[in-house]
């Protein structure tokens, strides 16, 4: 057992997003059909004030965590306990970080994901 589950998380880093329209997936990860996924961390770099949300589907319901930036900045977070502990991402669904408002310049994002077979 590692990370609280039988998994070895890996980073999924999105491509640079230049001038992204609102609700652009800055990073996404498709959960395989034979597994569920835990989110152990995230990374967002924004050149300006904007809001973001981390989304996934658990038990057939979309879940969201909002991340608010009042100014430009970078957030890097990783932990041994997954952000979605008790609400793992369903098989065959997508984990994503999206910007709420249209942006200017280059945005970057990543998620630290651990898969568990079902």
ROSEDREN-709519 format. One record per residue: x, y, z of N, C-alpha, C in turn; chain; residue in one letter. Coordinates in nm, 3 decimals. Last residue first. Example, Ala and Ser with C-alpha at 12.3 -4.5 7.8 and 13.67 -1.06 7.14 Angstrom:
# residues 2
<rec <1.285 -0.225 0.708> <1.367 -0.106 0.714> <1.290 0.003 0.787> A S>
<rec <1.319 -0.569 0.780> <1.230 -0.450 0.780> <1.320 -0.330 0.780> A A>
This chain:
# residues 118
<rec <-1.055 -0.180 -1.059> <-1.184 -0.220 -1.001> <-1.222 -0.358 -1.048> A X>
<rec <-0.735 -0.042 -0.973> <-0.818 -0.132 -1.054> <-0.947 -0.165 -0.981> A X>
<rec <-0.655 0.291 -0.942> <-0.680 0.170 -0.867> <-0.771 0.083 -0.952> A X>
<rec <-0.423 0.556 -1.008> <-0.526 0.463 -1.053> <-0.533 0.340 -0.962> A X>
<rec <-0.366 0.889 -0.924> <-0.335 0.750 -0.893> <-0.451 0.661 -0.932> A X>
<rec <-0.237 1.199 -1.041> <-0.345 1.100 -1.040> <-0.291 0.960 -1.008> A X>
<rec <-0.211 1.525 -1.035> <-0.134 1.413 -0.984> <-0.234 1.301 -0.955> A X>
<rec <-0.239 1.756 -1.306> <-0.302 1.680 -1.198> <-0.213 1.561 -1.164> A X>
<rec <-0.174 2.093 -1.424> <-0.145 1.951 -1.415> <-0.222 1.888 -1.301> A X>
<rec <-0.141 2.381 -1.642> <-0.203 2.306 -1.534> <-0.162 2.159 -1.539> A X>
<rec <-0.105 2.718 -1.760> <-0.052 2.582 -1.748> <-0.121 2.512 -1.631> A X>
<rec <-0.152 2.982 -2.000> <-0.191 2.912 -1.878> <-0.132 2.771 -1.880> A X>
<rec <-0.050 3.283 -2.144> <-0.033 3.138 -2.141> <-0.065 3.081 -2.003> A X>
<rec <-0.284 3.542 -2.248> <-0.150 3.492 -2.223> <-0.152 3.340 -2.208> A X>
<rec <-0.605 3.560 -2.103> <-0.508 3.612 -2.198> <-0.371 3.562 -2.154> A X>
<rec <-0.916 3.373 -2.076> <-0.786 3.422 -2.030> <-0.703 3.480 -2.142> A X>
<rec <-1.253 3.354 -1.964> <-1.156 3.358 -2.074> <-1.026 3.419 -2.022> A X>
<rec <-1.317 3.181 -1.651> <-1.328 3.298 -1.740> <-1.225 3.287 -1.852> A X>
<rec <-1.252 2.927 -1.549> <-1.391 2.974 -1.547> <-1.411 3.086 -1.648> A X>
<rec <-1.053 2.663 -1.676> <-1.061 2.804 -1.636> <-1.206 2.849 -1.646> A X>
<rec <-1.030 2.329 -1.547> <-1.076 2.426 -1.646> <-1.073 2.566 -1.588> A X>
<rec <-0.900 2.014 -1.520> <-0.893 2.148 -1.460> <-0.928 2.245 -1.572> A X>
<rec <-1.050 1.685 -1.500> <-1.003 1.802 -1.573> <-0.989 1.924 -1.480> A X>
<rec <-1.109 1.347 -1.563> <-1.068 1.443 -1.460> <-1.012 1.563 -1.537> A X>
<rec <-1.369 1.156 -1.707> <-1.254 1.245 -1.724> <-1.235 1.334 -1.602> A X>
<rec <-1.455 0.799 -1.710> <-1.486 0.943 -1.702> <-1.357 1.025 -1.713> A X>
<rec <-1.400 0.527 -1.693> <-1.452 0.580 -1.819> <-1.489 0.727 -1.817> A X>
<rec <-1.476 0.489 -1.346> <-1.417 0.436 -1.468> <-1.482 0.499 -1.591> A X>
<rec <-1.497 0.790 -1.141> <-1.555 0.668 -1.199> <-1.475 0.621 -1.321> A X>
<rec <-1.284 0.907 -0.891> <-1.337 0.926 -1.027> <-1.378 0.792 -1.084> A X>
<rec <-1.388 0.869 -0.546> <-1.296 0.847 -0.658> <-1.364 0.870 -0.792> A X>
<rec <-1.455 0.980 -0.281> <-1.528 1.012 -0.404> <-1.438 0.990 -0.526> A X>
<rec <-1.281 0.909 -0.083> <-1.422 0.877 -0.062> <-1.508 0.905 -0.184> A X>
<rec <-1.074 1.173 -0.176> <-1.087 1.054 -0.091> <-1.235 1.031 -0.061> A X>
<rec <-0.991 1.374 -0.351> <-1.123 1.313 -0.370> <-1.136 1.182 -0.293> A X>
<rec <-0.736 1.433 -0.278> <-0.836 1.539 -0.268> <-0.977 1.482 -0.277> A X>
<rec <-0.570 1.168 -0.097> <-0.625 1.227 -0.218> <-0.731 1.334 -0.190> A X>
<rec <-0.294 1.204 0.108> <-0.438 1.178 0.110> <-0.498 1.244 -0.014> A X>
<rec <-0.044 1.299 0.060> <-0.060 1.154 0.070> <-0.207 1.113 0.069> A X>
<rec <-0.034 1.569 -0.182> <-0.050 1.515 -0.047> <-0.062 1.364 -0.054> A X>
<rec <0.038 1.878 -0.343> <0.040 1.732 -0.347> <0.035 1.681 -0.204> A X>
<rec <0.021 2.171 -0.534> <-0.026 2.100 -0.416> <-0.016 1.951 -0.440> A X>
<rec <0.087 2.488 -0.642> <0.135 2.351 -0.653> <0.095 2.282 -0.524> A X>
<rec <0.004 2.771 -0.817> <-0.036 2.683 -0.707> <0.017 2.544 -0.739> A X>
<rec <0.100 3.099 -0.900> <0.118 2.956 -0.922> <0.074 2.881 -0.797> A X>
<rec <-0.038 3.404 -1.047> <0.033 3.323 -0.950> <0.042 3.178 -0.991> A X>
<rec <-0.226 3.710 -1.056> <-0.145 3.607 -1.121> <-0.070 3.527 -1.014> A X>
<rec <-0.510 3.720 -0.828> <-0.402 3.783 -0.905> <-0.323 3.672 -0.973> A X>
<rec <-0.694 3.562 -0.710> <-0.724 3.705 -0.714> <-0.621 3.783 -0.792> A X>
<rec <-0.803 3.254 -0.797> <-0.681 3.335 -0.800> <-0.722 3.481 -0.812> A X>
<rec <-0.958 2.970 -0.665> <-0.972 3.111 -0.700> <-0.837 3.182 -0.691> A X>
<rec <-1.092 2.673 -0.747> <-0.965 2.730 -0.706> <-0.965 2.874 -0.757> A X>
<rec <-1.344 2.439 -0.661> <-1.308 2.566 -0.722> <-1.178 2.617 -0.662> A X>
<rec <-1.417 2.114 -0.740> <-1.348 2.198 -0.641> <-1.308 2.324 -0.714> A X>
<rec <-1.694 1.909 -0.819> <-1.606 2.021 -0.853> <-1.544 2.080 -0.728> A X>
<rec <-1.844 1.621 -0.971> <-1.793 1.687 -0.851> <-1.699 1.798 -0.896> A X>
<rec <-2.122 1.469 -1.119> <-2.006 1.555 -1.137> <-1.972 1.624 -1.005> A X>
<rec <-2.210 1.134 -1.047> <-2.238 1.275 -1.021> <-2.110 1.357 -1.043> A X>
<rec <-2.152 0.862 -1.060> <-2.242 0.918 -1.161> <-2.275 1.066 -1.143> A X>
<rec <-1.959 0.825 -0.864> <-2.092 0.767 -0.844> <-2.195 0.831 -0.937> A X>
<rec <-1.801 1.107 -0.985> <-1.795 1.000 -0.887> <-1.938 0.954 -0.857> A X>
<rec <-1.613 1.285 -1.215> <-1.742 1.222 -1.191> <-1.721 1.108 -1.093> A X>
<rec <-1.448 1.604 -1.175> <-1.447 1.461 -1.202> <-1.587 1.408 -1.175> A X>
<rec <-1.259 1.911 -1.185> <-1.384 1.835 -1.192> <-1.357 1.688 -1.222> A X>
<rec <-1.150 2.209 -1.062> <-1.108 2.071 -1.080> <-1.236 1.989 -1.080> A X>
<rec <-1.165 2.536 -1.191> <-1.226 2.427 -1.117> <-1.167 2.295 -1.162> A X>
<rec <-1.069 2.881 -1.140> <-1.053 2.750 -1.203> <-1.139 2.650 -1.128> A X>
<rec <-1.043 3.230 -1.216> <-1.091 3.121 -1.132> <-1.083 2.992 -1.212> A X>
<rec <-0.792 3.488 -1.224> <-0.892 3.403 -1.288> <-0.935 3.297 -1.188> A X>
<rec <-0.543 3.727 -1.285> <-0.654 3.687 -1.198> <-0.752 3.603 -1.280> A X>
<rec <-0.267 3.588 -1.474> <-0.360 3.694 -1.436> <-0.464 3.640 -1.339> A X>
<rec <-0.126 3.372 -1.555> <-0.060 3.500 -1.570> <-0.147 3.618 -1.525> A X>
<rec <-0.111 3.075 -1.360> <-0.195 3.172 -1.431> <-0.124 3.308 -1.439> A X>
<rec <-0.072 2.741 -1.311> <0.004 2.865 -1.327> <-0.080 2.959 -1.413> A X>
<rec <-0.139 2.470 -1.102> <-0.195 2.572 -1.190> <-0.101 2.692 -1.192> A X>
<rec <-0.163 2.136 -1.008> <-0.070 2.245 -1.039> <-0.142 2.340 -1.133> A X>
<rec <-0.245 1.889 -0.759> <-0.273 1.970 -0.877> <-0.170 2.082 -0.888> A X>
<rec <-0.296 1.555 -0.623> <-0.241 1.690 -0.629> <-0.283 1.762 -0.754> A X>
<rec <-0.427 1.319 -0.622> <-0.334 1.344 -0.512> <-0.273 1.483 -0.516> A X>
<rec <-0.717 1.174 -0.694> <-0.643 1.296 -0.729> <-0.558 1.335 -0.607> A X>
<rec <-0.783 0.847 -0.813> <-0.772 0.939 -0.701> <-0.682 1.055 -0.741> A X>
<rec <-0.998 0.652 -1.017> <-0.882 0.738 -1.001> <-0.895 0.830 -0.880> A X>
<rec <-1.053 0.313 -1.119> <-1.104 0.438 -1.064> <-0.981 0.521 -1.029> A X>
<rec <-1.063 0.097 -1.412> <-1.006 0.155 -1.291> <-1.085 0.274 -1.241> A X>
<rec <-1.133 0.012 -1.661> <-1.112 -0.092 -1.560> <-1.054 -0.037 -1.430> A X>
<rec <-1.148 0.227 -1.833> <-1.271 0.158 -1.798> <-1.256 0.053 -1.690> A X>
<rec <-0.932 0.500 -1.722> <-0.962 0.378 -1.798> <-1.087 0.307 -1.748> A X>
<rec <-1.001 0.841 -1.727> <-0.989 0.725 -1.640> <-1.022 0.600 -1.722> A X>
<rec <-0.826 1.086 -1.885> <-0.937 0.992 -1.904> <-0.911 0.868 -1.820> A X>
<rec <-0.752 1.406 -1.791> <-0.707 1.268 -1.779> <-0.829 1.179 -1.791> A X>
<rec <-0.644 1.734 -1.884> <-0.748 1.634 -1.862> <-0.685 1.496 -1.861> A X>
<rec <-0.593 2.083 -1.853> <-0.537 1.948 -1.844> <-0.655 1.853 -1.826> A X>
<rec <-0.756 2.281 -1.930> <-0.613 2.309 -1.931> <-0.533 2.181 -1.916> A X>
<rec <-1.037 2.305 -2.103> <-0.967 2.205 -2.022> <-0.817 2.230 -2.036> A X>
<rec <-1.208 2.611 -2.084> <-1.110 2.531 -2.157> <-1.047 2.430 -2.061> A X>
<rec <-1.394 2.796 -1.983> <-1.420 2.652 -1.974> <-1.331 2.565 -2.062> A X>
<rec <-1.323 3.068 -2.206> <-1.380 3.017 -2.081> <-1.410 2.868 -2.094> A X>
<rec <-1.026 3.027 -2.413> <-1.165 3.070 -2.390> <-1.214 3.014 -2.257> A X>
<rec <-0.683 3.105 -2.352> <-0.791 3.006 -2.350> <-0.930 3.068 -2.331> A X>
<rec <-0.424 3.210 -2.448> <-0.551 3.283 -2.458> <-0.672 3.189 -2.455> A X>
<rec <-0.276 2.899 -2.471> <-0.260 3.040 -2.503> <-0.396 3.105 -2.525> A X>
<rec <-0.168 2.656 -2.269> <-0.293 2.704 -2.329> <-0.281 2.855 -2.347> A X>
<rec <0.069 2.398 -2.286> <0.046 2.541 -2.266> <-0.083 2.581 -2.337> A X>
<rec <-0.075 2.077 -2.195> <0.002 2.164 -2.283> <-0.023 2.309 -2.247> A X>
<rec <-0.073 1.928 -1.863> <-0.136 1.975 -1.985> <-0.041 2.059 -2.069> A X>
<rec <0.056 1.647 -1.709> <0.076 1.790 -1.731> <0.014 1.828 -1.864> A X>
<rec <0.012 1.429 -1.465> <-0.037 1.450 -1.601> <-0.032 1.602 -1.620> A X>
<rec <0.213 1.237 -1.249> <0.169 1.370 -1.293> <0.123 1.364 -1.437> A X>
<rec <0.098 0.947 -1.074> <0.183 1.011 -1.173> <0.124 1.147 -1.209> A X>
<rec <0.092 0.722 -0.790> <0.043 0.836 -0.867> <0.147 0.890 -0.966> A X>
<rec <0.051 0.404 -0.752> <0.168 0.491 -0.762> <0.128 0.609 -0.850> A X>
<rec <-0.155 0.211 -0.527> <-0.134 0.291 -0.648> <0.000 0.364 -0.639> A X>
<rec <-0.358 0.116 -0.316> <-0.261 0.039 -0.391> <-0.241 0.108 -0.527> A X>
<rec <-0.372 0.397 -0.093> <-0.436 0.302 -0.184> <-0.326 0.226 -0.256> A X>
<rec <-0.206 0.553 0.057> <-0.337 0.523 0.111> <-0.417 0.425 0.028> A X>
<rec <0.042 0.561 -0.066> <-0.047 0.673 -0.088> <-0.188 0.645 -0.036> A X>
<rec <0.060 0.211 -0.093> <0.127 0.341 -0.097> <0.021 0.446 -0.119> A X>
<rec <0.084 -0.118 0.000> <0.000 0.000 0.000> <0.088 0.124 0.000> A X>
